[in-house]
């Protein structure tokens, strides 16, 4: 195990560049790293939502029930959510360049194996393959969050990460086009659902290796807080850059932060709404609203496209109001609840109206999904950024997405689609409640109090896996 961790260890710092080169190189490396993280995350998300497009074919050709498919596909968020937290503890002490690339390669392999016909004949085998696919995908977000925390300061993260989060929508929406292309090329739906996304994910891993770099210091640049003038005190800068042990990350900066727990609980219900509406849309639209498979794939893609302007606008606005993430999230959840009601009530056969209401859900729900992760980064020590975001992701995926797959599938199977929509609306209200508890988290008054608390607790210890400088 130690040898594996040695492969991932953070890159050593190199001699600082001259002042003349710092400005030019900082800009170049920031956007080079950003581009690599964007492409890597897009490649990962190609493997995240492809299973939803397999549901109608598995129901029709294999006779699986909604409850059965909800249970087996729950393996993906279960594996992803657990990994997003437990692998995050390793990612906070690793070089994201190699950590992300490794996750992408292994996820692509297991995703491709899910397309083998033998996998459909065994619940246990299919569940295991999907779980491992999700587990290795879970390595990508925390390591990306760690990189973002090192290359971008708090006051710009809302905007920057909203742009980066578009990769999620490109991957999730683009897979619908890949399925259509795969069916046209190979006359087999599983080529588009499983094999083509896996190939593109492998290519994304190559891009990550060539573009992503660990920290600014690893390429001869000063820490981002010093470069942007956010921290001027040398002692504070030293503490911000000091590597943490796993014990410090967990018990001094993550598990003791009540706001991270509130965000994690809110994330359960945000994810339940997001994936409950999204993952079951192809089946719901074809069974209830009179859509063809082609129509449902188009709606699936439009949902993701609508998320792009919503995420960008809300991320930018949260920066403009002083990095206040909670008020923006709450407003979006209220709007999402209204959109869910209209989606539910839109009549059969009104394809344009159904698409518009589904797009409205996509427009509003993706902003709190993204901003909860950004808020977790804002509230965390920079060296605990991945684990902090991983905690919210653990609850979002293991709780929210698992409920959206298995729970929603069960409710829809035994209580009808109306029961599923009631489940979505109740989740909106619960998300609003927990987000409201974080209303002032990160404000100047609260931050000063928490910073003093951290100062009292903090006793730096060297990280064993990093070579002393």
C-alpha positions in Angstrom: 0.0 0.0 0.0 2.8 2.4 0.9 4.4 1.9 -2.5 1.2 2.8 -4.2 0.9 6.0 -2.2 4.5 6.8 -3.0 3.5 6.9 -6.7 0.8 9.5 -5.9 2.7 11.7 -3.5 2.7 15.5 -4.0 5.3 16.9 -6.4 8.3 18.5 -4.7 8.7 22.3 -4.8 11.4 23.6 -7.2 13.4 26.8 -7.1 11.3 29.9 -7.5 11.2 31.6 -10.9 12.4 35.2 -11.4 9.8 37.9 -10.8 9.7 38.6 -14.6 8.6 35.1 -15.4 6.1 34.6 -12.5 3.2 36.7 -14.0 3.4 35.1 -17.4 3.9 31.6 -16.2 1.2 31.8 -13.5 -1.4 32.7 -16.1 -0.3 30.0 -18.5 -0.2 27.2 -15.9 -3.5 28.2 -14.2 -5.4 27.8 -17.4 -3.4 24.8 -18.5 -4.3 23.0 -15.3 -7.9 24.2 -15.6 -8.2 22.8 -19.1 -6.8 19.4 -18.0 -9.2 19.3 -15.0 -12.1 20.2 -17.3 -11.4 17.5 -19.9 -10.7 14.9 -17.2 -13.9 15.6 -15.4 -15.9 15.6 -18.7 -14.3 12.2 -19.5 -15.3 10.9 -16.1 -18.9 12.1 -16.5 -19.3 10.2 -19.8 -19.3 7.1 -17.6 -21.6 8.6 -14.9 -24.9 8.9 -16.7 -24.6 6.4 -19.5 -26.5 3.7 -17.5 -29.7 5.8 -17.5 -29.8 5.5 -21.3 -29.5 1.7 -21.0 -32.7 1.4 -18.8 -35.3 1.4 -21.6 -33.4 -1.3 -23.5 -32.9 -3.4 -20.5 -36.6 -3.2 -19.6 -37.7 -4.0 -23.2 -35.1 -6.6 -24.2 -34.3 -8.3 -20.8 -37.6 -7.8 -19.0 -36.0 -6.2 -15.9 -38.3 -4.3 -13.5 -37.8 -0.7 -12.4 -37.1 -1.9 -8.9 -34.4 -4.4 -10.1 -32.7 -1.8 -12.3 -32.8 0.8 -9.5 -31.1 -1.6 -7.2 -28.3 -2.7 -9.5 -27.6 0.8 -10.8 -27.5 2.1 -7.2 -24.0 0.5 -7.2 -22.6 3.4 -9.2 -23.5 6.2 -6.7 -22.7 3.9 -3.8 -19.2 3.2 -5.1 -18.7 6.8 -6.3 -19.9 8.4 -3.0 -17.8 6.1 -0.8 -14.7 6.7 -2.9 -15.3 10.4 -3.1 -14.8 10.5 0.7 -12.3 7.8 1.4 -10.1 8.3 -1.6 -10.3 12.0 -1.0 -8.2 11.5 2.1 -5.5 10.1 -0.1 -6.1 12.8 -2.8 -5.4 15.6 -0.3 -1.9 14.1 0.1 -1.4 13.2 -3.6 -0.4 14.7 -6.9 -3.7 15.2 -8.8 -2.0 14.7 -12.1 -1.4 11.0 -11.5 -4.3 10.5 -9.1 -6.9 11.7 -11.6 -5.4 9.9 -14.6 -5.3 6.6 -12.7 -8.9 6.9 -11.7 -10.0 7.7 -15.3 -8.1 4.7 -16.7 -9.5 2.2 -14.2 -13.1 3.6 -14.5 -12.9 3.2 -18.3 -11.9 -0.4 -18.0 -14.7 -1.4 -15.6 -17.3 0.6 -17.5 -16.4 -1.3 -20.7 -16.7 -4.6 -18.9 -20.3 -3.6 -17.9 -21.2 -3.9 -21.6 -20.2 -7.6 -21.8 -23.4 -9.7 -22.2 -22.3 -12.0 -19.3 -22.7 -9.1 -16.9 -26.4 -8.9 -17.6 -27.0 -12.5 -16.5 -25.8 -11.9 -12.9 -27.0 -9.3 -10.5 -23.9 -9.7 -8.3 -21.5 -9.4 -11.2 -23.2 -6.4 -12.7 -23.4 -4.7 -9.3 -19.7 -5.4 -8.6 -18.6 -4.0 -12.0 -20.7 -0.9 -11.7 -19.6 -0.4 -8.1 -15.9 -0.5 -9.1 -16.6 1.8 -12.1 -18.1 4.3 -9.6 -15.3 3.8 -7.1 -12.6 4.8 -9.6 -14.6 7.7 -10.9 -14.8 8.9 -7.3 -11.1 9.7 -7.4 -11.6 12.6 -9.9 -13.7 15.2 -8.1 -11.7 15.4 -4.8 -8.4 15.6 -6.5 -9.8 18.3 -8.8 -11.0 20.2 -5.8 -7.6 20.0 -4.2 -6.0 21.4 -7.4 -8.6 24.2 -7.6 -7.9 25.2 -4.0 -4.2 25.5 -4.9 -4.6 27.4 -8.1 -7.6 29.7 -7.5 -8.5 31.8 -4.4 -11.8 31.8 -2.6 -13.2 35.0 -4.2 -13.0 33.6 -7.7 -13.8 30.0 -7.1 -17.6 30.4 -7.6 -17.0 31.6 -11.2 -14.1 29.4 -12.1 -15.7 26.2 -10.7 -19.0 27.0 -12.4 -17.2 27.0 -15.7 -15.3 23.8 -14.7 -18.6 22.2 -13.7 -19.8 22.6 -17.3 -17.6 19.5 -18.0 -20.2 17.5 -16.0 -22.9 18.7 -18.4 -20.8 18.1 -21.5 -20.1 14.5 -20.3 -23.6 13.8 -19.2 -25.3 15.3 -22.2 -22.7 14.2 -24.7 -23.2 10.6 -23.8 -26.6 10.7 -25.4 -25.0 11.6 -28.7 -22.5 8.8 -28.3 -25.3 6.3 -27.7 -27.0 7.4 -30.9 -23.7 7.3 -32.8 -22.8 3.9 -31.4 -26.2 2.4 -32.4 -25.9 3.8 -35.9 -22.3 2.5 -36.4 -22.6 -0.9 -34.8 -26.3 -1.6 -34.7 -26.0 -2.5 -31.0 -27.0 -0.2 -28.2 -24.4 -1.4 -25.7 -21.6 -0.1 -28.0 -22.8 3.4 -27.6 -23.7 3.1 -23.9 -20.5 1.4 -22.7 -17.6 1.1 -25.2 -17.5 4.5 -26.8 -17.6 6.5 -23.6 -14.8 4.3 -22.2 -12.5 5.0 -25.1 -13.1 8.8 -24.8 -12.4 8.5 -21.0 -9.0 6.9 -21.7 -8.2 9.8 -24.0 -9.1 12.2 -21.3 -6.7 10.5 -18.9 -3.9 11.1 -21.4 -4.8 14.8 -21.6 -4.7 15.0 -17.8 -1.1 13.6 -17.7 0.1 16.2 -20.2 -1.6 19.3 -18.7 -2.3 19.1 -14.9 0.3 20.1 -12.4 0.2 19.6 -8.7 0.8 23.0 -6.9 2.2 26.4 -8.1 5.3 25.7 -6.1 5.9 22.5 -8.1 6.5 24.7 -11.2 8.5 27.4 -9.4 5.6 29.8 -8.6 4.5 31.3 -5.3 1.3 30.1 -3.5 -1.8 31.5 -5.1 -2.8 33.4 -1.9 0.6 35.2 -2.0 0.3 35.9 -5.7 -3.2 37.3 -5.4 -2.5 39.2 -2.2 -5.0 37.2 -0.2 -2.5 36.4 2.5 0.4 38.7 3.3 1.6 37.3 6.6 4.5 34.9 6.2 3.4 32.9 9.2 -0.2 32.4 8.0 1.1 31.5 4.5 3.4 28.9 6.0 0.5 27.4 8.0 -1.7 27.4 4.9 0.9 25.5 2.9 1.9 23.0 5.6 0.9 19.5 4.7 -1.5 17.8 7.1 -1.7 14.3 8.4 -4.8 12.2 7.8 -5.7 12.6 11.5 -5.4 16.4 11.3 -7.5 16.5 8.1 -10.3 14.5 9.7 -10.4 15.5 13.3 -9.2 19.1 13.2 -10.7 20.4 10.0 -13.5 18.2 8.6 -15.4 16.1 11.1 -15.6 18.9 13.7 -17.0 21.5 11.2 -20.8 21.6 11.8 -21.3 23.6 8.6 -19.8 20.8 6.5 -22.3 18.4 8.1 -25.2 20.7 7.3 -24.0 20.9 3.7 -23.6 17.1 3.5 -27.2 16.6 4.7 -28.5 19.2 2.3 -26.6 17.4 -0.5 -28.6 14.2 0.1 -31.8 15.9 -1.0 -30.2 18.0 -3.8 -28.8 14.9 -5.4 -32.0 13.0 -4.9 -33.9 15.6 -6.9 -31.2 16.0 -9.5 -30.8 12.3 -10.3 -34.4 11.4 -9.6 -35.5 13.7 -12.3 -32.6 13.0 -14.6 -31.9 9.3 -14.4 -35.5 8.2 -14.8 -36.4 10.8 -17.5 -35.8 8.4 -20.5 -38.2 5.8 -19.0 -40.7 8.3 -17.6 -41.0 10.2 -20.9 -41.3 7.0 -23.0 -43.8 5.3 -20.7 -45.9 8.3 -19.7 -45.4 11.3 -21.9 -45.5 9.6 -25.3 -41.8 10.1 -26.2 -39.9 7.8 -28.5 -36.4 6.6 -27.5 -34.9 9.2 -29.8 -37.1 11.9 -28.2 -36.1 10.9 -24.7 -32.4 11.0 -25.5 -32.9 14.5 -26.9 -34.7 15.6 -23.7 -31.9 14.0 -21.7 -29.3 16.1 -23.5 -31.4 19.3 -23.3 -31.6 18.8 -19.6 -27.8 18.9 -19.4 -27.5 21.8 -21.8 -29.9 23.9 -19.7 -27.7 23.4 -16.7 -24.8 25.3 -18.3 -26.2 28.9 -18.1 -27.8 28.2 -14.7 -24.5 27.0 -13.2 -22.5 29.9 -14.7 -25.0 32.5 -13.6 -25.3 31.3 -10.1 -21.6 30.7 -9.6 -20.7 34.2 -10.8 -23.5 35.7 -8.7 -22.3 33.9 -5.5 -18.9 35.5 -6.0 -20.4 39.0 -6.6 -22.3 38.8 -3.2 -19.2 38.1 -1.3 -18.8 34.3 -1.9 -22.2 33.7 -0.3 -23.2 30.3 -1.5 -26.1 29.3 0.7 -28.6 32.1 -0.3 -28.1 31.3 -4.0 -28.6 27.6 -3.4 -31.8 28.2 -1.5 -33.2 30.4 -4.2 -32.4 27.7 -6.8 -34.0 24.9 -4.8 -37.3 27.0 -4.5 -37.2 27.4 -8.3 -36.5 23.7 -8.8 -39.5 22.7 -6.7 -41.7 24.9 -8.9 -40.2 23.4 -12.1 -40.8 19.8 -10.7 -44.5 20.6 -10.2 -44.9 21.9 -13.8 -43.0 18.9 -15.2 -45.3 16.6 -13.3 -48.5 18.4 -14.5 -47.5 18.9 -18.2 -49.9 16.9 -20.4 -49.1 13.8 -22.4 -48.0 14.4 -26.0 -46.9 18.1 -25.3 -43.3 17.3 -26.1 -42.1 20.9 -26.2 -43.7 21.8 -22.9 -42.3 18.7 -21.3 -38.8 19.5 -22.6 -39.1 23.1 -21.3 -40.1 22.0 -17.8 -37.3 19.4 -17.7 -34.8 22.0 -18.9 -36.0 24.3 -16.1 -35.2 21.6 -13.5 -31.7 21.2 -15.1 -31.2 25.0 -15.1 -31.8 25.4 -11.4 -30.8 22.1 -9.7 -27.2 22.0 -11.0 -26.2 25.3 -9.3 -26.7 24.0 -5.7 -25.0 20.8 -6.7 -21.9 22.7 -7.8 -22.0 25.4 -5.1 -22.3 23.0 -2.2 -18.9 21.6 -3.3 -17.5 25.1 -3.7 -18.8 26.0 -0.2 -17.1 23.0 1.3 -13.8 24.1 -0.3 -14.3 27.6 1.0 -14.8 26.4 4.6 -11.9 24.0 4.5 -8.2 24.2 5.1 -6.5 24.2 1.7 -4.7 20.9 2.5 -8.1 19.3 3.5 -10.1 20.6 0.5 -10.6 17.2 -1.2 -11.8 15.5 2.0 -14.1 18.4 2.9 -15.8 18.3 -0.5 -15.6 14.5 -0.4 -17.8 14.5 2.8 -20.5 16.3 1.1 -20.1 14.1 -2.0 -20.3 11.0 0.2 -23.7 12.0 1.5 -24.9 13.3 -1.9 -24.1 10.1 -3.7 -24.4 7.4 -1.1 -27.6 9.0 0.3 -29.1 11.1 -2.4 -28.2 9.3 -5.6 -28.8 5.9 -4.1 -32.2 7.0 -3.0 -32.8 8.5 -6.5 -32.0 5.1 -8.1 -33.2 2.4 -5.7 -35.6 4.5 -3.6 -37.2 6.3 -6.5 -37.3 3.1 -8.5 -39.1 1.3 -5.6 -41.6 4.2 -5.1 -42.3 4.5 -8.8 -42.7 0.7 -9.1 -45.2 0.3 -6.2 -46.8 3.7 -5.8 -46.7 5.0 -9.4 -44.9 8.0 -10.9 -47.1 10.3 -8.7 -45.4 8.9 -5.6 -42.0 9.6 -7.2 -42.9 13.3 -7.8 -44.0 13.7 -4.2 -40.7 12.3 -3.1 -38.9 14.9 -5.3 -40.9 17.8 -3.8 -40.3 16.7 -0.2 -36.6 16.5 -1.0 -36.6 20.1 -2.2 -38.0 21.3 1.1 -35.5 19.3 3.2 -32.6 20.6 1.1 -33.8 24.2 1.7 -34.0 23.5 5.5 -30.4 22.3 5.8 -29.0 24.9 3.5 -30.6 27.6 5.6 -28.5 26.4 8.6 -25.4 27.4 6.6 -26.7 30.9 5.7 -23.9 32.8 7.5 -21.2 30.2 7.1 -18.1 31.7 5.5 -19.0 35.3 6.4 -16.3 37.5 7.9 -17.7 37.2 11.5 -18.0 33.5 11.4 -14.8 33.0 9.5 -12.8 35.0 12.1 -14.2 32.9 15.0 -13.5 29.6 13.2 -10.0 30.7 12.2 -9.2 31.4 15.9 -10.6 27.9 16.8 -8.4 26.4 14.1 -5.3 28.3 15.4 -5.9 26.9 18.9 -6.1 23.3 17.6 -3.4 23.5 15.0 -0.1 21.9 15.7 1.7 21.2 12.3 3.1 17.8 11.7 5.2 16.7 8.7 3.6 14.5 6.1 5.5 11.2 6.0 5.1 10.8 2.2 6.5 14.1 1.3 10.3 14.5 1.0 11.6 17.4 3.3 12.6 20.5 1.5 
